[in-house]
Amino acid sequence: MPIASAEREATDTHGGVALFFRENEDDDGDPSAKVFAVTNCHILRKDTIITYEFKGAGAPRQHVRLAGFHRFQHGLDEIKDCISGCGFNADLLAREIVQLEAKPESDDQELVAEDKAEVEAKRNKLAKLKKDIGVLEAFYNEVKSQRGDITCRTIGHVHWAPKISVDVLGCKYTKDICAFEVDAARFGDHFMGNVVDLGVEFSPWQITNMFYPQSGGRTVFKFPINGLLRINGWVPRELLAHPDCFDNNGEPCLIVMKDGNTTDLTVGRFAGLEAYLCDELGVESIELAIYNYDRNSGPFFPKGDSGSLIFGGEGHMVGIPPSWMGKDRSNHVTYATPAWNLWNLR
């Protein structure tokens, strides 16, 4: 889900949501049904060297929006592209139907029956395309008219944003996270929890095959019904250090995915390696090192995908890349803070 903050609208800074969680009890110990979303601190906060915490009712709110300006326009363009694509296919089908109907009738009744069946099938496809175009056009007009003003896309407010820091819990991992409370009125009827739509970037067979570079391993991925993979739990520290699956060369390897705000679904490889890094200020940290799937797959985590969750084929969380990924981004490796570490933060 693409997000942006009111505080950072001027720079059109945007990113995505890593995961959602439900609050069981509030600070007073009373039952709570509030839902929060987790992303990177640097996406929603301008000042990342001080900790921000919402003070409660009456305090000014740092609003969170659904999509910044450019991401919203990109979404509108995507809808228009779908409309154009459907229109092109509808025109092609209409011409094919005319050609089939103008075809001289054969004496072979079997061929006649086949032509009639083909015309009927194309008419059904054409009718569906026309219906899809109508739905898409109505959706485009609704989104543009009712959500064009960014203030109409407010979906919550920042609740807790600890300053970006390293060596949290003595592990030298980077802490770059932020939690914002989700507006229940906007999500109540449609909220599905932590699910990832695997989209159409890969066919079900392609993505399944990518998880099994070697045959004979344990089952680590089964394409989900409707392409919706539910996120559940995280990969434990021990399994990250010693992956129980193997790559083409028989080396330990976990195949991982990311559904980004900019590049949608990508697939990568984690070989159980941690990287020891040092930034331009001399701050040292340790991160998971995740490589592109292969030399032809392109970057696993390019610029614009901040806030996105990295997860495995069973839906277990692997990690979230920190802020400096956008400043010195490698083309072949992505660095991430492990999910097990972030989950233990308070």
Buried (B, 14 or more C-beta within 10 A) or exposed (E): BBBBBBBBBEEEBBBBBBBBBEBEEEEEEEEEEEBBBBBBBBBBBEEBEEBBEBEEEEEEBBBBBBBBEEBBEBBBEEBEEBBEBBBEBBEEBBEBBEEEEEEEEEEEEEEEEEBEEEBEEBEEBBEEBBEBBEEBBEEBEEBEEEBEEBEEBBBBBBBBBBBBBBBBEEBBBBBBBBBBBBBEEBBEEEEEEBBBBBEEEBEEEEBBEBBBBEEEEEEBBEBBEEBEBEBEEBBEEEBBEEBEBBBEEEEBBBBBBBBBBBBBBBBBBBBBBBBEBEEEEEBEBBBBBBBBBEEEBEBBBBEBBBBBBBBBBBBBBBBBBBBBBBEEBBEEBBBBBBBBBBEEEE
